[in-house]
Structure formats: structure tokens, C-alpha cells
Amino acid sequence: MVRRYRNRETSLAVHVRRFHDQAYGAQALSAAADLRSAWLSPLRKSIEESTIGVLTSCGAQLTDDKPLAETNDLSYRLLHRSVPLSALKISHMTPSRKWALEDLNVAYPRDRLIELEAQGVFKKLAPNAISMVGSITLYSELLNEMAPRIKEEFDQQEVDLALVLPF
């Protein structure tokens, strides 16, 4: 089943809430931000006709970019689909990064998505993925400042469905 949310900002908020509830407990996030419940809605077009956007919180970035902070970094990096994975590093310092260091496709499955695009599973992969560090406890700023910027990036790329990859 594919979930599609009517409001992309709400979708991001739901994923942030679920991730944080598991990591830190529901009370901490609920006290910091008012998160509405999401509802399912039908797809506007089939997956085969959709442009897929990628949002990963592994902190992948070009090795010569300004480093992402380990926590509470409300910036993100755009990763063009043509950039070799060998030109990227992971800034998120979670212990689970071990596997992503061995194969970045674990956290940012760009190569697998390009293969699925070639097979016609979906119309196209958006030109740029959005990469951020997932260790953010500035909930209001994340939802009110960062989420709208991410939505705007996806809108500019005409993304129909966003693949959110928490790390």
C-alpha cells in the first residue's frame, strides 16, 4: 500500500513524529509542537507516471561541502543524481552508519532508484535528493521553517511522491 498525504508538510511532520517518538518518547515531541494526524488520500497519478523525490536524514553531502552539524542542523544539502556516491560522505554520527559507510545505498538508495526508474517502476527520479541530519530536537523550527523549505524544493522539482528515509 502506498500512502499519500494531502499536505506534504503534514506528511513530513508525521514521519518526524514517528521517528522521534521511537527514539525519545512521545511526550517530548508532543509538548514542543502541534502535529495534526495525517489521513490517507488517493494518488493523483499512478506510481508509473510519478516523479519520485528522496529525503534522507543520513546527512549525505559532498566531501567539500560545509559540514552538517551533528545535531540540530536546520540546513540540508541537495544531492544531484549524477554525483558519484564515492564523492559523498555521511555526517550523521549514529552507530548505525557502519552499514551506510560500507554501501551508501543503505541510507541513500540512489543507485537502486535509478535502476527502478530504468525498469519503468516510476516515471523519473527527481534531479536532486534532499539530505539532512536527523538529530533535530528543535521541533517547532523543523516543522515551521525547514519543512516548508523542503516542500518548496520538492515542488520545484515537480515531485509527486516523496520517499522519506529516516536514518
Steps between C-alpha positions, in 0.01 A plus 500: 500500500631846410417780737441843353427793723292796391745743652872433453587704809270279706666194346844615611365586843352151539829333408694729734254423779518122452879502486533719806237312701700181451832662586410739782143434609172653393475756779807701397379569147133545588592774745708684240274507195140460399497216245175422325413144412551404137237336287536285195392633166500345156797550272453777246681291240636149485845423634605417144421861403653660812818689571660370819683730741740379768544641850766328706611586852839328475674830442652401166688790347785578264836460671589864431165645623478692824456220758155436641483531878451176693180626664237769448622599154203652319681510167507233234703411195375433150655192345480491123426154368811506279745546789698179561431351842877490551495883502269503804555463872255434784479765770247327728705344781258225601656158571280353224703694244736202485291337226456822304875554505536159335227572243337843491200347322394372845413855608473675164391236246563719198647219287207269573252777419671571166470127422127507586457810283668319208263205551200734476384451859454879516531780245813665631719565798516868591826669401598582858456305822475690828740392772496616859619381838222331693608603850272802537322587823399852390152375415321826438780624273511165320127511426453872445824591320670193357197299386367783279847541340514127428148511356605789275803301377271209413247732333773656283597150383134409438520208744183293522608256773771545761701208629596592858799303627559554873846398613 
